Amino acid sequence: MTPEQKLAELGITLEAPGAPGGNYVPFVITGNLLFLAGKGWPVRDASVKPVPKVGREVSVEEAYKDARTVGIGLLGVMKHALGDLSRVTRVVKVLGMVNAVPDFSDQPKVINGCSDLFVEVFGEKGSHARSAVGMGSLPRGFSVEIEAIVEFK
């Protein structure tokens, strides 16, 4: 089954990436590596205090869903960059950042939302090295921001 067929089976529709929120590009290709800029979710009004944090207003389960949503966005960037997700030979590395209270320690459970999605879509090729870390804040009130490195043919 191709990645696109798997996405259809999961009921997931990919969207083209939106314009960057700063002075950067959504992806860079060098050699056979695709570097994906960090994507975050959900966009909240960061001026509202306190900004919702994982481990306080946002549960691990909600943040897991946020990470899955970010993963879908990253898949959209991959498709836009490569034209066909079947070109992916390996998801190499994922860096997941969680906007959490200082004593929160379940970052890996949160970022599994993205990691599980990549394995669902790509099978063994979606299994990757990963870092999952806590942050004191993230842009635009995101609960989760994730970036990835992908190998392709």
MODELLER restraints for C-alpha pairs under 7 A, 6 or more apart:
rsr = mdl.restraints
at = mdl.atoms
rsr.add(forms.Gaussian(group=physical.xy_distance, feature=features.Distance(at['CA:2:A'], at['CA:86:A']), mean=6.27, stdev=0.5))
rsr.add(forms.Gaussian(group=physical.xy_distance, feature=features.Distance(at['CA:3:A'], at['CA:85:A']), mean=5.99, stdev=0.5))
rsr.add(forms.Gaussian(group=physical.xy_distance, feature=features.Distance(at['CA:3:A'], at['CA:86:A']), mean=6.16, stdev=0.5))
rsr.add(forms.Gaussian(group=physical.xy_distance, feature=features.Distance(at['CA:3:A'], at['CA:121:A']), mean=5.29, stdev=0.5))
rsr.add(forms.Gaussian(group=physical.xy_distance, feature=features.Distance(at['CA:3:A'], at['CA:122:A']), mean=5.88, stdev=0.5))
rsr.add(forms.Gaussian(group=physical.xy_distance, feature=features.Distance(at['CA:4:A'], at['CA:85:A']), mean=6.82, stdev=0.5))
rsr.add(forms.Gaussian(group=physical.xy_distance, feature=features.Distance(at['CA:6:A'], at['CA:121:A']), mean=5.73, stdev=0.5))
rsr.add(forms.Gaussian(group=physical.xy_distance, feature=features.Distance(at['CA:7:A'], at['CA:121:A']), mean=6.52, stdev=0.5))
rsr.add(forms.Gaussian(group=physical.xy_distance, feature=features.Distance(at['CA:14:A'], at['CA:72:A']), mean=6.83, stdev=0.5))
rsr.add(forms.Gaussian(group=physical.xy_distance, feature=features.Distance(at['CA:14:A'], at['CA:76:A']), mean=4.98, stdev=0.5))
rsr.add(forms.Gaussian(group=physical.xy_distance, feature=features.Distance(at['CA:15:A'], at['CA:76:A']), mean=5.44, stdev=0.5))
rsr.add(forms.Gaussian(group=physical.xy_distance, feature=features.Distance(at['CA:16:A'], at['CA:76:A']), mean=5.68, stdev=0.5))
rsr.add(forms.Gaussian(group=physical.xy_distance, feature=features.Distance(at['CA:16:A'], at['CA:77:A']), mean=6.52, stdev=0.5))
rsr.add(forms.Gaussian(group=physical.xy_distance, feature=features.Distance(at['CA:16:A'], at['CA:80:A']), mean=6.18, stdev=0.5))
rsr.add(forms.Gaussian(group=physical.xy_distance, feature=features.Distance(at['CA:17:A'], at['CA:76:A']), mean=6.39, stdev=0.5))
rsr.add(forms.Gaussian(group=physical.xy_distance, feature=features.Distance(at['CA:17:A'], at['CA:77:A']), mean=5.59, stdev=0.5))
rsr.add(forms.Gaussian(group=physical.xy_distance, feature=features.Distance(at['CA:20:A'], at['CA:26:A']), mean=6.38, stdev=0.5))
rsr.add(forms.Gaussian(group=physical.xy_distance, feature=features.Distance(at['CA:26:A'], at['CA:36:A']), mean=6.16, stdev=0.5))
rsr.add(forms.Gaussian(group=physical.xy_distance, feature=features.Distance(at['CA:26:A'], at['CA:37:A']), mean=5.14, stdev=0.5))
rsr.add(forms.Gaussian(group=physical.xy_distance, feature=features.Distance(at['CA:27:A'], at['CA:34:A']), mean=6.78, stdev=0.5))
rsr.add(forms.Gaussian(group=physical.xy_distance, feature=features.Distance(at['CA:27:A'], at['CA:35:A']), mean=5.46, stdev=0.5))
rsr.add(forms.Gaussian(group=physical.xy_distance, feature=features.Distance(at['CA:27:A'], at['CA:36:A']), mean=4.54, stdev=0.5))
rsr.add(forms.Gaussian(group=physical.xy_distance, feature=features.Distance(at['CA:27:A'], at['CA:37:A']), mean=5.62, stdev=0.5))
rsr.add(forms.Gaussian(group=physical.xy_distance, feature=features.Distance(at['CA:28:A'], at['CA:34:A']), mean=5.86, stdev=0.5))
rsr.add(forms.Gaussian(group=physical.xy_distance, feature=features.Distance(at['CA:28:A'], at['CA:35:A']), mean=5.18, stdev=0.5))
rsr.add(forms.Gaussian(group=physical.xy_distance, feature=features.Distance(at['CA:28:A'], at['CA:36:A']), mean=6.77, stdev=0.5))
rsr.add(forms.Gaussian(group=physical.xy_distance, feature=features.Distance(at['CA:29:A'], at['CA:35:A']), mean=6.31, stdev=0.5))
rsr.add(forms.Gaussian(group=physical.xy_distance, feature=features.Distance(at['CA:32:A'], at['CA:151:A']), mean=5.71, stdev=0.5))
rsr.add(forms.Gaussian(group=physical.xy_distance, feature=features.Distance(at['CA:32:A'], at['CA:152:A']), mean=5.47, stdev=0.5))
rsr.add(forms.Gaussian(group=physical.xy_distance, feature=features.Distance(at['CA:32:A'], at['CA:153:A']), mean=6.47, stdev=0.5))
rsr.add(forms.Gaussian(group=physical.xy_distance, feature=features.Distance(at['CA:33:A'], at['CA:149:A']), mean=6.79, stdev=0.5))
rsr.add(forms.Gaussian(group=physical.xy_distance, feature=features.Distance(at['CA:33:A'], at['CA:150:A']), mean=5.65, stdev=0.5))
rsr.add(forms.Gaussian(group=physical.xy_distance, feature=features.Distance(at['CA:33:A'], at['CA:151:A']), mean=4.61, stdev=0.5))
rsr.add(forms.Gaussian(group=physical.xy_distance, feature=features.Distance(at['CA:33:A'], at['CA:152:A']), mean=6.30, stdev=0.5))
rsr.add(forms.Gaussian(group=physical.xy_distance, feature=features.Distance(at['CA:34:A'], at['CA:149:A']), mean=5.69, stdev=0.5))
rsr.add(forms.Gaussian(group=physical.xy_distance, feature=features.Distance(at['CA:34:A'], at['CA:150:A']), mean=5.00, stdev=0.5))
rsr.add(forms.Gaussian(group=physical.xy_distance, feature=features.Distance(at['CA:34:A'], at['CA:151:A']), mean=6.20, stdev=0.5))
rsr.add(forms.Gaussian(group=physical.xy_distance, feature=features.Distance(at['CA:35:A'], at['CA:148:A']), mean=6.15, stdev=0.5))
rsr.add(forms.Gaussian(group=physical.xy_distance, feature=features.Distance(at['CA:35:A'], at['CA:149:A']), mean=4.63, stdev=0.5))
rsr.add(forms.Gaussian(group=physical.xy_distance, feature=features.Distance(at['CA:35:A'], at['CA:150:A']), mean=6.49, stdev=0.5))
rsr.add(forms.Gaussian(group=physical.xy_distance, feature=features.Distance(at['CA:36:A'], at['CA:147:A']), mean=5.61, stdev=0.5))
rsr.add(forms.Gaussian(group=physical.xy_distance, feature=features.Distance(at['CA:36:A'], at['CA:148:A']), mean=5.20, stdev=0.5))
rsr.add(forms.Gaussian(group=physical.xy_distance, feature=features.Distance(at['CA:36:A'], at['CA:149:A']), mean=6.13, stdev=0.5))
rsr.add(forms.Gaussian(group=physical.xy_distance, feature=features.Distance(at['CA:37:A'], at['CA:147:A']), mean=5.41, stdev=0.5))
rsr.add(forms.Gaussian(group=physical.xy_distance, feature=features.Distance(at['CA:38:A'], at['CA:145:A']), mean=5.92, stdev=0.5))
rsr.add(forms.Gaussian(group=physical.xy_distance, feature=features.Distance(at['CA:38:A'], at['CA:146:A']), mean=4.99, stdev=0.5))
rsr.add(forms.Gaussian(group=physical.xy_distance, feature=features.Distance(at['CA:38:A'], at['CA:147:A']), mean=4.13, stdev=0.5))
rsr.add(forms.Gaussian(group=physical.xy_distance, feature=features.Distance(at['CA:39:A'], at['CA:70:A']), mean=6.20, stdev=0.5))
rsr.add(forms.Gaussian(group=physical.xy_distance, feature=features.Distance(at['CA:39:A'], at['CA:145:A']), mean=5.28, stdev=0.5))
rsr.add(forms.Gaussian(group=physical.xy_distance, feature=features.Distance(at['CA:39:A'], at['CA:146:A']), mean=5.46, stdev=0.5))
rsr.add(forms.Gaussian(group=physical.xy_distance, feature=features.Distance(at['CA:39:A'], at['CA:147:A']), mean=6.44, stdev=0.5))
rsr.add(forms.Gaussian(group=physical.xy_distance, feature=features.Distance(at['CA:40:A'], at['CA:70:A']), mean=5.97, stdev=0.5))
rsr.add(forms.Gaussian(group=physical.xy_distance, feature=features.Distance(at['CA:40:A'], at['CA:142:A']), mean=5.59, stdev=0.5))
rsr.add(forms.Gaussian(group=physical.xy_distance, feature=features.Distance(at['CA:40:A'], at['CA:144:A']), mean=5.48, stdev=0.5))
rsr.add(forms.Gaussian(group=physical.xy_distance, feature=features.Distance(at['CA:40:A'], at['CA:145:A']), mean=4.03, stdev=0.5))
rsr.add(forms.Gaussian(group=physical.xy_distance, feature=features.Distance(at['CA:40:A'], at['CA:146:A']), mean=6.45, stdev=0.5))
rsr.add(forms.Gaussian(group=physical.xy_distance, feature=features.Distance(at['CA:41:A'], at['CA:66:A']), mean=5.88, stdev=0.5))
rsr.add(forms.Gaussian(group=physical.xy_distance, feature=features.Distance(at['CA:41:A'], at['CA:70:A']), mean=6.04, stdev=0.5))
rsr.add(forms.Gaussian(group=physical.xy_distance, feature=features.Distance(at['CA:41:A'], at['CA:142:A']), mean=5.00, stdev=0.5))
rsr.add(forms.Gaussian(group=physical.xy_distance, feature=features.Distance(at['CA:41:A'], at['CA:143:A']), mean=6.19, stdev=0.5))
rsr.add(forms.Gaussian(group=physical.xy_distance, feature=features.Distance(at['CA:41:A'], at['CA:144:A']), mean=5.73, stdev=0.5))
rsr.add(forms.Gaussian(group=physical.xy_distance, feature=features.Distance(at['CA:41:A'], at['CA:145:A']), mean=6.68, stdev=0.5))
rsr.add(forms.Gaussian(group=physical.xy_distance, feature=features.Distance(at['CA:42:A'], at['CA:66:A']), mean=6.72, stdev=0.5))
rsr.add(forms.Gaussian(group=physical.xy_distance, feature=features.Distance(at['CA:42:A'], at['CA:142:A']), mean=5.22, stdev=0.5))
rsr.add(forms.Gaussian(group=physical.xy_distance, feature=features.Distance(at['CA:42:A'], at['CA:143:A']), mean=6.49, stdev=0.5))
rsr.add(forms.Gaussian(group=physical.xy_distance, feature=features.Distance(at['CA:43:A'], at['CA:140:A']), mean=5.65, stdev=0.5))
rsr.add(forms.Gaussian(group=physical.xy_distance, feature=features.Distance(at['CA:43:A'], at['CA:141:A']), mean=5.93, stdev=0.5))
rsr.add(forms.Gaussian(group=physical.xy_distance, feature=features.Distance(at['CA:43:A'], at['CA:142:A']), mean=5.54, stdev=0.5))
rsr.add(forms.Gaussian(group=physical.xy_distance, feature=features.Distance(at['CA:44:A'], at['CA:140:A']), mean=5.90, stdev=0.5))
rsr.add(forms.Gaussian(group=physical.xy_distance, feature=features.Distance(at['CA:44:A'], at['CA:141:A']), mean=4.79, stdev=0.5))
rsr.add(forms.Gaussian(group=physical.xy_distance, feature=features.Distance(at['CA:44:A'], at['CA:142:A']), mean=6.49, stdev=0.5))
rsr.add(forms.Gaussian(group=physical.xy_distance, feature=features.Distance(at['CA:45:A'], at['CA:140:A']), mean=6.55, stdev=0.5))
rsr.add(forms.Gaussian(group=physical.xy_distance, feature=features.Distance(at['CA:45:A'], at['CA:141:A']), mean=6.20, stdev=0.5))
rsr.add(forms.Gaussian(group=physical.xy_distance, feature=features.Distance(at['CA:46:A'], at['CA:140:A']), mean=5.42, stdev=0.5))
rsr.add(forms.Gaussian(group=physical.xy_distance, feature=features.Distance(at['CA:46:A'], at['CA:141:A']), mean=4.62, stdev=0.5))
rsr.add(forms.Gaussian(group=physical.xy_distance, feature=features.Distance(at['CA:51:A'], at['CA:141:A']), mean=6.32, stdev=0.5))
rsr.add(forms.Gaussian(group=physical.xy_distance, feature=features.Distance(at['CA:52:A'], at['CA:58:A']), mean=6.45, stdev=0.5))
rsr.add(forms.Gaussian(group=physical.xy_distance, feature=features.Distance(at['CA:53:A'], at['CA:99:A']), mean=5.77, stdev=0.5))
rsr.add(forms.Gaussian(group=physical.xy_distance, feature=features.Distance(at['CA:53:A'], at['CA:100:A']), mean=4.82, stdev=0.5))
rsr.add(forms.Gaussian(group=physical.xy_distance, feature=features.Distance(at['CA:53:A'], at['CA:101:A']), mean=6.02, stdev=0.5))
rsr.add(forms.Gaussian(group=physical.xy_distance, feature=features.Distance(at['CA:53:A'], at['CA:143:A']), mean=6.55, stdev=0.5))
rsr.add(forms.Gaussian(group=physical.xy_distance, feature=features.Distance(at['CA:54:A'], at['CA:60:A']), mean=6.70, stdev=0.5))
rsr.add(forms.Gaussian(group=physical.xy_distance, feature=features.Distance(at['CA:54:A'], at['CA:63:A']), mean=6.78, stdev=0.5))
rsr.add(forms.Gaussian(group=physical.xy_distance, feature=features.Distance(at['CA:54:A'], at['CA:99:A']), mean=6.10, stdev=0.5))
rsr.add(forms.Gaussian(group=physical.xy_distance, feature=features.Distance(at['CA:54:A'], at['CA:100:A']), mean=4.39, stdev=0.5))
rsr.add(forms.Gaussian(group=physical.xy_distance, feature=features.Distance(at['CA:54:A'], at['CA:101:A']), mean=6.41, stdev=0.5))
rsr.add(forms.Gaussian(group=physical.xy_distance, feature=features.Distance(at['CA:54:A'], at['CA:143:A']), mean=6.57, stdev=0.5))
rsr.add(forms.Gaussian(group=physical.xy_distance, feature=features.Distance(at['CA:55:A'], at['CA:100:A']), mean=6.03, stdev=0.5))
rsr.add(forms.Gaussian(group=physical.xy_distance, feature=features.Distance(at['CA:55:A'], at['CA:101:A']), mean=5.91, stdev=0.5))
rsr.add(forms.Gaussian(group=physical.xy_distance, feature=features.Distance(at['CA:55:A'], at['CA:104:A']), mean=5.99, stdev=0.5))
rsr.add(forms.Gaussian(group=physical.xy_distance, feature=features.Distance(at['CA:56:A'], at['CA:101:A']), mean=6.78, stdev=0.5))
rsr.add(forms.Gaussian(group=physical.xy_distance, feature=features.Distance(at['CA:60:A'], at['CA:110:A']), mean=5.95, stdev=0.5))
rsr.add(forms.Gaussian(group=physical.xy_distance, feature=features.Distance(at['CA:63:A'], at['CA:110:A']), mean=5.60, stdev=0.5))
rsr.add(forms.Gaussian(group=physical.xy_distance, feature=features.Distance(at['CA:63:A'], at['CA:143:A']), mean=6.68, stdev=0.5))
rsr.add(forms.Gaussian(group=physical.xy_distance, feature=features.Distance(at['CA:64:A'], at['CA:109:A']), mean=6.96, stdev=0.5))
rsr.add(forms.Gaussian(group=physical.xy_distance, feature=features.Distance(at['CA:64:A'], at['CA:110:A']), mean=4.32, stdev=0.5))
rsr.add(forms.Gaussian(group=physical.xy_distance, feature=features.Distance(at['CA:64:A'], at['CA:111:A']), mean=6.34, stdev=0.5))
rsr.add(forms.Gaussian(group=physical.xy_distance, feature=features.Distance(at['CA:64:A'], at['CA:112:A']), mean=6.69, stdev=0.5))
rsr.add(forms.Gaussian(group=physical.xy_distance, feature=features.Distance(at['CA:64:A'], at['CA:113:A']), mean=4.61, stdev=0.5))
rsr.add(forms.Gaussian(group=physical.xy_distance, feature=features.Distance(at['CA:65:A'], at['CA:113:A']), mean=6.01, stdev=0.5))
rsr.add(forms.Gaussian(group=physical.xy_distance, feature=features.Distance(at['CA:66:A'], at['CA:144:A']), mean=6.59, stdev=0.5))
rsr.add(forms.Gaussian(group=physical.xy_distance, feature=features.Distance(at['CA:67:A'], at['CA:110:A']), mean=6.57, stdev=0.5))
rsr.add(forms.Gaussian(group=physical.xy_distance, feature=features.Distance(at['CA:67:A'], at['CA:111:A']), mean=5.71, stdev=0.5))
rsr.add(forms.Gaussian(group=physical.xy_distance, feature=features.Distance(at['CA:67:A'], at['CA:113:A']), mean=4.87, stdev=0.5))
rsr.add(forms.Gaussian(group=physical.xy_distance, feature=features.Distance(at['CA:67:A'], at['CA:114:A']), mean=5.10, stdev=0.5))
rsr.add(forms.Gaussian(group=physical.xy_distance, feature=features.Distance(at['CA:67:A'], at['CA:144:A']), mean=6.07, stdev=0.5))
rsr.add(forms.Gaussian(group=physical.xy_distance, feature=features.Distance(at['CA:68:A'], at['CA:113:A']), mean=4.34, stdev=0.5))
rsr.add(forms.Gaussian(group=physical.xy_distance, feature=features.Distance(at['CA:68:A'], at['CA:114:A']), mean=4.46, stdev=0.5))
rsr.add(forms.Gaussian(group=physical.xy_distance, feature=features.Distance(at['CA:68:A'], at['CA:117:A']), mean=6.41, stdev=0.5))
rsr.add(forms.Gaussian(group=physical.xy_distance, feature=features.Distance(at['CA:70:A'], at['CA:114:A']), mean=6.88, stdev=0.5))
rsr.add(forms.Gaussian(group=physical.xy_distance, feature=features.Distance(at['CA:70:A'], at['CA:146:A']), mean=6.87, stdev=0.5))
rsr.add(forms.Gaussian(group=physical.xy_distance, feature=features.Distance(at['CA:71:A'], at['CA:114:A']), mean=4.72, stdev=0.5))
rsr.add(forms.Gaussian(group=physical.xy_distance, feature=features.Distance(at['CA:71:A'], at['CA:117:A']), mean=6.79, stdev=0.5))
rsr.add(forms.Gaussian(group=physical.xy_distance, feature=features.Distance(at['CA:78:A'], at['CA:85:A']), mean=6.88, stdev=0.5))
rsr.add(forms.Gaussian(group=physical.xy_distance, feature=features.Distance(at['CA:79:A'], at['CA:85:A']), mean=5.53, stdev=0.5))
rsr.add(forms.Gaussian(group=physical.xy_distance, feature=features.Distance(at['CA:87:A'], at['CA:152:A']), mean=5.27, stdev=0.5))
rsr.add(forms.Gaussian(group=physical.xy_distance, feature=features.Distance(at['CA:87:A'], at['CA:153:A']), mean=5.25, stdev=0.5))
rsr.add(forms.Gaussian(group=physical.xy_distance, feature=features.Distance(at['CA:88:A'], at['CA:150:A']), mean=6.93, stdev=0.5))
rsr.add(forms.Gaussian(group=physical.xy_distance, feature=features.Distance(at['CA:88:A'], at['CA:151:A']), mean=6.01, stdev=0.5))
rsr.add(forms.Gaussian(group=physical.xy_distance, feature=features.Distance(at['CA:88:A'], at['CA:152:A']), mean=4.30, stdev=0.5))
rsr.add(forms.Gaussian(group=physical.xy_distance, feature=features.Distance(at['CA:88:A'], at['CA:153:A']), mean=6.55, stdev=0.5))
rsr.add(forms.Gaussian(group=physical.xy_distance, feature=features.Distance(at['CA:89:A'], at['CA:125:A']), mean=6.11, stdev=0.5))
rsr.add(forms.Gaussian(group=physical.xy_distance, feature=features.Distance(at['CA:89:A'], at['CA:151:A']), mean=5.59, stdev=0.5))
rsr.add(forms.Gaussian(group=physical.xy_distance, feature=features.Distance(at['CA:89:A'], at['CA:152:A']), mean=4.92, stdev=0.5))
rsr.add(forms.Gaussian(group=physical.xy_distance, feature=features.Distance(at['CA:89:A'], at['CA:153:A']), mean=6.49, stdev=0.5))
rsr.add(forms.Gaussian(group=physical.xy_distance, feature=features.Distance(at['CA:90:A'], at['CA:125:A']), mean=4.53, stdev=0.5))
rsr.add(forms.Gaussian(group=physical.xy_distance, feature=features.Distance(at['CA:90:A'], at['CA:126:A']), mean=6.00, stdev=0.5))
rsr.add(forms.Gaussian(group=physical.xy_distance, feature=features.Distance(at['CA:90:A'], at['CA:150:A']), mean=5.91, stdev=0.5))
rsr.add(forms.Gaussian(group=physical.xy_distance, feature=features.Distance(at['CA:90:A'], at['CA:151:A']), mean=5.11, stdev=0.5))
rsr.add(forms.Gaussian(group=physical.xy_distance, feature=features.Distance(at['CA:90:A'], at['CA:152:A']), mean=6.82, stdev=0.5))
rsr.add(forms.Gaussian(group=physical.xy_distance, feature=features.Distance(at['CA:91:A'], at['CA:125:A']), mean=6.17, stdev=0.5))
rsr.add(forms.Gaussian(group=physical.xy_distance, feature=features.Distance(at['CA:91:A'], at['CA:126:A']), mean=5.04, stdev=0.5))
rsr.add(forms.Gaussian(group=physical.xy_distance, feature=features.Distance(at['CA:91:A'], at['CA:127:A']), mean=6.45, stdev=0.5))
rsr.add(forms.Gaussian(group=physical.xy_distance, feature=features.Distance(at['CA:91:A'], at['CA:128:A']), mean=5.52, stdev=0.5))
rsr.add(forms.Gaussian(group=physical.xy_distance, feature=features.Distance(at['CA:91:A'], at['CA:149:A']), mean=6.37, stdev=0.5))
rsr.add(forms.Gaussian(group=physical.xy_distance, feature=features.Distance(at['CA:91:A'], at['CA:150:A']), mean=4.48, stdev=0.5))
rsr.add(forms.Gaussian(group=physical.xy_distance, feature=features.Distance(at['CA:91:A'], at['CA:151:A']), mean=6.24, stdev=0.5))
rsr.add(forms.Gaussian(group=physical.xy_distance, feature=features.Distance(at['CA:92:A'], at['CA:128:A']), mean=5.04, stdev=0.5))
rsr.add(forms.Gaussian(group=physical.xy_distance, feature=features.Distance(at['CA:92:A'], at['CA:129:A']), mean=6.15, stdev=0.5))
rsr.add(forms.Gaussian(group=physical.xy_distance, feature=features.Distance(at['CA:92:A'], at['CA:149:A']), mean=5.48, stdev=0.5))
rsr.add(forms.Gaussian(group=physical.xy_distance, feature=features.Distance(at['CA:92:A'], at['CA:150:A']), mean=5.28, stdev=0.5))
rsr.add(forms.Gaussian(group=physical.xy_distance, feature=features.Distance(at['CA:92:A'], at['CA:151:A']), mean=6.51, stdev=0.5))
rsr.add(forms.Gaussian(group=physical.xy_distance, feature=features.Distance(at['CA:93:A'], at['CA:128:A']), mean=5.32, stdev=0.5))
rsr.add(forms.Gaussian(group=physical.xy_distance, feature=features.Distance(at['CA:93:A'], at['CA:129:A']), mean=4.70, stdev=0.5))
rsr.add(forms.Gaussian(group=physical.xy_distance, feature=features.Distance(at['CA:93:A'], at['CA:130:A']), mean=5.44, stdev=0.5))
rsr.add(forms.Gaussian(group=physical.xy_distance, feature=features.Distance(at['CA:93:A'], at['CA:148:A']), mean=5.56, stdev=0.5))
rsr.add(forms.Gaussian(group=physical.xy_distance, feature=features.Distance(at['CA:93:A'], at['CA:149:A']), mean=5.15, stdev=0.5))
rsr.add(forms.Gaussian(group=physical.xy_distance, feature=features.Distance(at['CA:94:A'], at['CA:128:A']), mean=6.88, stdev=0.5))
rsr.add(forms.Gaussian(group=physical.xy_distance, feature=features.Distance(at['CA:94:A'], at['CA:129:A']), mean=6.42, stdev=0.5))
rsr.add(forms.Gaussian(group=physical.xy_distance, feature=features.Distance(at['CA:94:A'], at['CA:130:A']), mean=4.71, stdev=0.5))
rsr.add(forms.Gaussian(group=physical.xy_distance, feature=features.Distance(at['CA:94:A'], at['CA:131:A']), mean=6.46, stdev=0.5))
rsr.add(forms.Gaussian(group=physical.xy_distance, feature=features.Distance(at['CA:94:A'], at['CA:146:A']), mean=6.99, stdev=0.5))
rsr.add(forms.Gaussian(group=physical.xy_distance, feature=features.Distance(at['CA:94:A'], at['CA:147:A']), mean=5.86, stdev=0.5))
rsr.add(forms.Gaussian(group=physical.xy_distance, feature=features.Distance(at['CA:94:A'], at['CA:148:A']), mean=4.40, stdev=0.5))
rsr.add(forms.Gaussian(group=physical.xy_distance, feature=features.Distance(at['CA:94:A'], at['CA:149:A']), mean=6.56, stdev=0.5))
rsr.add(forms.Gaussian(group=physical.xy_distance, feature=features.Distance(at['CA:95:A'], at['CA:130:A']), mean=5.75, stdev=0.5))
rsr.add(forms.Gaussian(group=physical.xy_distance, feature=features.Distance(at['CA:95:A'], at['CA:131:A']), mean=4.90, stdev=0.5))
rsr.add(forms.Gaussian(group=physical.xy_distance, feature=features.Distance(at['CA:95:A'], at['CA:132:A']), mean=6.07, stdev=0.5))
rsr.add(forms.Gaussian(group=physical.xy_distance, feature=features.Distance(at['CA:95:A'], at['CA:146:A']), mean=5.61, stdev=0.5))
rsr.add(forms.Gaussian(group=physical.xy_distance, feature=features.Distance(at['CA:95:A'], at['CA:147:A']), mean=5.34, stdev=0.5))
rsr.add(forms.Gaussian(group=physical.xy_distance, feature=features.Distance(at['CA:95:A'], at['CA:148:A']), mean=6.27, stdev=0.5))
rsr.add(forms.Gaussian(group=physical.xy_distance, feature=features.Distance(at['CA:96:A'], at['CA:111:A']), mean=5.86, stdev=0.5))
rsr.add(forms.Gaussian(group=physical.xy_distance, feature=features.Distance(at['CA:96:A'], at['CA:131:A']), mean=6.11, stdev=0.5))
rsr.add(forms.Gaussian(group=physical.xy_distance, feature=features.Distance(at['CA:96:A'], at['CA:132:A']), mean=4.64, stdev=0.5))
rsr.add(forms.Gaussian(group=physical.xy_distance, feature=features.Distance(at['CA:96:A'], at['CA:133:A']), mean=6.31, stdev=0.5))
rsr.add(forms.Gaussian(group=physical.xy_distance, feature=features.Distance(at['CA:96:A'], at['CA:145:A']), mean=6.00, stdev=0.5))
rsr.add(forms.Gaussian(group=physical.xy_distance, feature=features.Distance(at['CA:96:A'], at['CA:146:A']), mean=4.45, stdev=0.5))
rsr.add(forms.Gaussian(group=physical.xy_distance, feature=features.Distance(at['CA:96:A'], at['CA:147:A']), mean=6.69, stdev=0.5))
rsr.add(forms.Gaussian(group=physical.xy_distance, feature=features.Distance(at['CA:97:A'], at['CA:132:A']), mean=5.90, stdev=0.5))
rsr.add(forms.Gaussian(group=physical.xy_distance, feature=features.Distance(at['CA:97:A'], at['CA:133:A']), mean=5.05, stdev=0.5))
rsr.add(forms.Gaussian(group=physical.xy_distance, feature=features.Distance(at['CA:97:A'], at['CA:134:A']), mean=5.73, stdev=0.5))
rsr.add(forms.Gaussian(group=physical.xy_distance, feature=features.Distance(at['CA:97:A'], at['CA:135:A']), mean=6.34, stdev=0.5))
rsr.add(forms.Gaussian(group=physical.xy_distance, feature=features.Distance(at['CA:97:A'], at['CA:144:A']), mean=5.67, stdev=0.5))
rsr.add(forms.Gaussian(group=physical.xy_distance, feature=features.Distance(at['CA:97:A'], at['CA:145:A']), mean=5.16, stdev=0.5))
rsr.add(forms.Gaussian(group=physical.xy_distance, feature=features.Distance(at['CA:97:A'], at['CA:146:A']), mean=6.11, stdev=0.5))
rsr.add(forms.Gaussian(group=physical.xy_distance, feature=features.Distance(at['CA:98:A'], at['CA:107:A']), mean=6.30, stdev=0.5))
rsr.add(forms.Gaussian(group=physical.xy_distance, feature=features.Distance(at['CA:98:A'], at['CA:133:A']), mean=6.20, stdev=0.5))
rsr.add(forms.Gaussian(group=physical.xy_distance, feature=features.Distance(at['CA:98:A'], at['CA:134:A']), mean=4.81, stdev=0.5))
rsr.add(forms.Gaussian(group=physical.xy_distance, feature=features.Distance(at['CA:98:A'], at['CA:135:A']), mean=5.72, stdev=0.5))
rsr.add(forms.Gaussian(group=physical.xy_distance, feature=features.Distance(at['CA:98:A'], at['CA:143:A']), mean=5.86, stdev=0.5))
rsr.add(forms.Gaussian(group=physical.xy_distance, feature=features.Distance(at['CA:98:A'], at['CA:144:A']), mean=4.71, stdev=0.5))
rsr.add(forms.Gaussian(group=physical.xy_distance, feature=features.Distance(at['CA:98:A'], at['CA:145:A']), mean=6.67, stdev=0.5))
rsr.add(forms.Gaussian(group=physical.xy_distance, feature=features.Distance(at['CA:99:A'], at['CA:134:A']), mean=6.08, stdev=0.5))
rsr.add(forms.Gaussian(group=physical.xy_distance, feature=features.Distance(at['CA:99:A'], at['CA:135:A']), mean=4.94, stdev=0.5))
rsr.add(forms.Gaussian(group=physical.xy_distance, feature=features.Distance(at['CA:99:A'], at['CA:136:A']), mean=5.95, stdev=0.5))
rsr.add(forms.Gaussian(group=physical.xy_distance, feature=features.Distance(at['CA:99:A'], at['CA:137:A']), mean=5.30, stdev=0.5))
rsr.add(forms.Gaussian(group=physical.xy_distance, feature=features.Distance(at['CA:99:A'], at['CA:138:A']), mean=5.95, stdev=0.5))
rsr.add(forms.Gaussian(group=physical.xy_distance, feature=features.Distance(at['CA:99:A'], at['CA:142:A']), mean=6.92, stdev=0.5))
rsr.add(forms.Gaussian(group=physical.xy_distance, feature=features.Distance(at['CA:99:A'], at['CA:143:A']), mean=4.86, stdev=0.5))
rsr.add(forms.Gaussian(group=physical.xy_distance, feature=features.Distance(at['CA:99:A'], at['CA:144:A']), mean=6.11, stdev=0.5))
rsr.add(forms.Gaussian(group=physical.xy_distance, feature=features.Distance(at['CA:100:A'], at['CA:134:A']), mean=5.97, stdev=0.5))
rsr.add(forms.Gaussian(group=physical.xy_distance, feature=features.Distance(at['CA:100:A'], at['CA:135:A']), mean=6.15, stdev=0.5))
rsr.add(forms.Gaussian(group=physical.xy_distance, feature=features.Distance(at['CA:100:A'], at['CA:136:A']), mean=6.42, stdev=0.5))
rsr.add(forms.Gaussian(group=physical.xy_distance, feature=features.Distance(at['CA:107:A'], at['CA:132:A']), mean=5.51, stdev=0.5))
rsr.add(forms.Gaussian(group=physical.xy_distance, feature=features.Distance(at['CA:107:A'], at['CA:133:A']), mean=5.96, stdev=0.5))
rsr.add(forms.Gaussian(group=physical.xy_distance, feature=features.Distance(at['CA:107:A'], at['CA:134:A']), mean=6.44, stdev=0.5))
rsr.add(forms.Gaussian(group=physical.xy_distance, feature=features.Distance(at['CA:108:A'], at['CA:132:A']), mean=5.44, stdev=0.5))
rsr.add(forms.Gaussian(group=physical.xy_distance, feature=features.Distance(at['CA:111:A'], at['CA:132:A']), mean=6.44, stdev=0.5))
rsr.add(forms.Gaussian(group=physical.xy_distance, feature=features.Distance(at['CA:118:A'], at['CA:126:A']), mean=4.80, stdev=0.5))
rsr.add(forms.Gaussian(group=physical.xy_distance, feature=features.Distance(at['CA:119:A'], at['CA:126:A']), mean=4.37, stdev=0.5))
rsr.add(forms.Gaussian(group=physical.xy_distance, feature=features.Distance(at['CA:119:A'], at['CA:127:A']), mean=5.68, stdev=0.5))
